[in-house]
């Protein structure tokens, strides 16, 4: 296994670019929303790396500082302190990181308060859990190269430091787990990261590597939901650079619906071919094709994606027929069941409204209510319980 400061690890890859895009695109709305209720926020980068890649691309610590710098004019009246803790265990990487962060800090507003720390993530986390009773709102990026050093117990304790207000963005190395699961040493490490030995009964030793990687993800998601009590968990698949096999999943875990909704939308937009996935070196070609799907219709002129919207609309109508609720509540109850995101729910609701199957009462007095047209997340909606033409057919 290569050392953490090996030059091969420092090469910017397509999957890293996509991962950083998702991270940075999420940090901006996260900062804006959190700073509305708390003027101090904390970003923890658990495996921070060295600052910049050889080609000059910024690493995740610099990207996080960039978000504040680029949006400070809008944030300065509500954000007092952006504490950012960058943890890197390798000494040489830490030295490079510290230099990069110090240089970057000179460009940043004074609210940015970075702290590069030379330590193992789990050692830091153990001290953090012991020393801090209830942290300020915190986003933790846990991005290990392998699958050791991030025990499930630690992950569970971190997200439960507050009922809401602590979010995790985790690189879950299920591809490596699927590859090395049969050796005793790796088996122990896998049990530690999953927080259970039950995976041995759930992961099929005779299955393909791809099947095993997906089964590992299912175990981890179940553990986050059922053992750590996380309300919203959503994965984004990362393929190997050179072959169509899963390298790892990015897993977002939060107890805040708005955070989940925003992250899911960002992941969908960053994915390719209508999937929550990076599909390899041709990823951005897939994205271009995805943009064109809406213009490729069937014999009735309906696009492939429009049919997905209509299918979602039908499913929601059958589930909520006769009920009054809000679109936000519908999303909270069903978002884990569908690969569609917030804009698609709005499209589905408007489709039902056009079919006279949904009545909308606009609620501009609520945060996400609309004044007039469209369906806001906080508008009152009623799924009209009336027979459709097909109900009369024998």
Buried (B, 14 or more C-beta within 10 A) or exposed (E): EEEBBEEEBBEBBBBBBBBBBBBBBBBBBBBBBBBEEBBBBBBBBBBBBBBBBEEEBBBBBBBBBBBBBEBBEEBBEBBBBBBBBBBBBBEEBBBBBBBBBEEBBEEBBEBBBBEBBBBBBBEBBBEBBEEEEEBBBBBBBBBBBBBBBBBBBBBBBBBBBBEBBBBBBBBBBBBBBBBBBEEEEBBEBBBBBBBBEEBEEEBEEEEEBBBBBBBBBBBBBBBBBEBBEBBBBBBBBBBBBEEEBBBBBBBBBBBBBBBBBBBBBBBBBBBBBBBBBBBBEEBBEBBEBBEEBEEEEEEEEEBEBBEBBBEBBBBBBEEBEEEEBBBBBBBBEBBBEBBBBBEBBBBBBBBBBEEEBBEBEBBEEBEEBBEEEEBBBBBBBBBBEEEEEEEEEE
